[in-house]
Amino acid sequence: MSAMFDLTGRVAVVTGANTGIGQGIAVALAAAGADVAAVGRTPAEETAEKVRALGRKCELVQADLSSIAPVGDVVAQVLEKLGGLHILVNNAGIIRRADAVDFTEEDWDAVVDTNLKSVFFLSQAAGRHMIANHEATGQRGKIVNIASMLSFQGGIRVPSYTASKSGVAGLTKLLACEWASKGVNVNAIAPGYIATNNTAALQSDETRNRQILERIPENRWGSPADMGGAAVFLSSGAADYIQGHILAVDGGWLAR
């Protein structure tokens, strides 16, 4: 059974790998045997240390995914430095908060460009390689997008984030429909409330923190490590017949 989850010989690209969920996923993939390309606006040195401590390679790829300009170079660097590209985790993302009646075009474009447009075009570039590799070797490619609870719910004061993450869910299904027969699995993880730097303000707000915990059946915030098992599963042979699925890892939030 363990062989089904073994990622030895695979190369995984994780965007937004510096901290939080991206780092947790990068480390988990390395623990399962994958070499990792950690992509971010700044070098993910801490992530690289954790990956290398597990005996795996980690290459740092600096790229600002607020535009699609670096997409081709990201794929080229990964292939040159690590010799393959078998797994892509689209984790990089941003959020801007304001009432819908006051939301600016600038904040809309910044979030949608990073969270949705770059996800598509990086998936496209990686998918081209994965499809060709499958034709040549029979090896399957794996794309794991990071969706959100707001792929299912509306939320408040985050219109562009909700739109982008709803778009990620739809894009996941679209790519699965197109690429399943070409040897690429495309799925997504929808994290619940995870204790990261991005949620520090919510965690420190006594009232909001209590309200959140009351809604979560697990009665705790998730950790970046909680995302790791789901990412390994969806990246592994154990998930070869799973396509277009958005897996909620939320402590039961959506079950309430």
N, C-alpha and C positions, 0 to 999 in steps of 0.2 A: 504493500500500500504506500509506503513512504516514497517509492520511486515515482509515483504519480505526481508528487509535489516537488520533485527534485529539479532545480533549475541550473544544475551544473552545465557549463558550456554555453549558457545564454548570456546575452548582453542586454541590460535593461537601462533605458533612458528615463530619468525621473526629473520632471521640471519642478521648479520651486522647492528644491531639495535642501535648502539651507537649514531650515528649522521645521518644527511642527510636524504636520501630517506628511509632508514630503520626505523629511528626514526619517520618520518612523517607517515609511514604506521602503525607502532605499536600504535601510539597515535590514529589514525583514527579507527583502529580496536577496541581499547578500548572504544572509544566514541560510537561505535555501539553496545557495550555490551560484548565484548570478554575479557577474561583474557589472559595475554600475557606472553610468555617465550621469553626473550630478549637474543639472543645468540651472543656472540662476543669474540674476543681475550682478551678484557679487559671488566670489568663490566660496563654495560650501566646504571650507576647510574642516570644520568639526564633523560634518557628515563623512567626509573622506577618511578621517581618522577612525571613525567607528566602523566603516566598511572594511578598511584595510586591516583592522584588528581582528576581523573575522577571516582573514586570509584571502580576501577577494580584491581584485583590482578596482580602483575608483579613479576616473578621469574627471576633471573639473572643466566644464564648458560654460564660459561666460556669455550670456545672451539676455537681452531685454525683450521679453515677449509681449511688450505693450504694442508692438507692431510685428508684422510678419517678415520684416527685412532679414532677420538672422536665421530663419527657418532652414533654408538650404544649407547654410554653413554648419548648423547644429548637426544635421544628419551626416554631412561630409566629415566633420571632426570625429564623430562617434565611430564611423566606419574606419577612418584612418587610425585612430588611437586604440580601438578595441576590436576591430576586425569583424564586426557584425552589428546587427540591430534586430533583436528578437522580441523585445518588450518595450512598449512606450506607456508611461504613466503621465497623463496630462493633469498635473496637480497645480501648476502656477495659477494664481488668481488674486484679484483684488476686490475690495468692496468700498462703496461710497454711500453715506447715509444722509438723507434729507427727505422732508415731506414731498410727496409726489407733485404737489402744486408749485413747489419751489425748485424742483430738480433741474439741473443745468444740462445743456447739450454736452458740455465738456466732460462732466461726470458720467453721463450716459455712454459717450464714445470710449472713454478710458476703460470702463469696466467691460463693455461688450467686446472691444478690440482684444483685450487681454484674455477674458474668460471664455470667449466663444470663437472669435475670428482666428486667433492664433492656434486654438485647439484644433480647428478644422484643418488649417493649412499645414500644421506640423504633423497631424495624422495623415494628411494626404501624402506628404513627403516620405514619412516612414512607411505608409501603406504601399507605396510604389515599390519600395525595396522589399518589404515583406512578401508581397505578391510574387515578385520575381524570384525571391529566394525559395518560396514554396514550390513554384514551378520547377526550379532546378534541383531542389533537394528533398521536397516533401515535408519540410519543417514548417510548422505553423507559426504565425506571428500573433502577438497578443497586444491589444490596445486596451488600457484601463483608464477611463476618464474619471475625474473627481466631480461628481454632481453635488447635490445638497438636499437638505430637507425642503428647500425652496424650489426644488424640481417638482415637488408634489404639492406644496402649500404656497400661499401668497406672500406671507410675511407683511411687514410694514416698514416704510421709510427706506426701502432698498430696491426701488423699481428696476434699475438696470441689472442689479445682481440677480433678482428673481427672474428677469427675462433671460439673462445669460445662462443661468443654471437650468431653467426650463429648456432652453435651446440645447444645452449639453445633453440632456436626456433624449431629446428628439434626434439629435445628431448621432448619438450612440446607436439608436435603433436603425437610422438610415444607413450608416456605414456597415452595421451588421448585416442588413438585408443585401447590400451590394457585395460585400467581401466574404461572407461566410463560405460561399462555394469556391473562393479563391485562396482559402487557407489562412484567413485572418479572423480571429475572434475579437469582437468589439463589445465591451461591457463597461459598466460604471459602478463606482461606489458612491453612495450618498451618506456622508458622515452626519452624525447628529451633533450635539454640543460637545466639542472637543476642547480640552484645556490646552490652549496654545497662546502665543503672544497676541494673536489677533482677537482672542476672546478675554483678554486680561481685564478689560473694563467691565464686562458683564460679570466675571467672577468676583470682582471686588465690590460690585454693587449689591449690598446685602439683600435688598428687596428682590431685585431681579434674579439674583442667584438662587434665592429660596424658591421663587416661582418656577424657575427652570427645573430645579431638582424635584419639586413636587410633581412635575409632569413626566419625568423620566422614571419608568418602572424600576430600572437598575438603581435609582437614587444616587447616582454619581455622574460626574462629568466623564466623558471618554478621554482616553489618552492617545497620543499619536501611535503608540504601539498597538492599540486596538485595531487600527486600520491595516496593520501589517499582514495579519493572517488572511484577511479578505483579498488583499492585493496578491499575495503568493498564490492563493487558490485560483483566482481569475487569470493569473499569468501561467498557470501550470497545465499539465496534461489532464489533470482531474477536471478541468473546465472546458475540455475540447468541444463538448456539445452544448455549451451555454453561449447564447448569442443575444445581444440587444437587451440584456438584463440590467436593471438598476438596483443594486444590492444595498439596502439600507443597513448601516452599521450605527445604530442610534440608541442602544440601550432600551429599546421598546417605545421610543417617542411616537412613532407613527401608529403604534398599536393602540394608543390611548384614544 
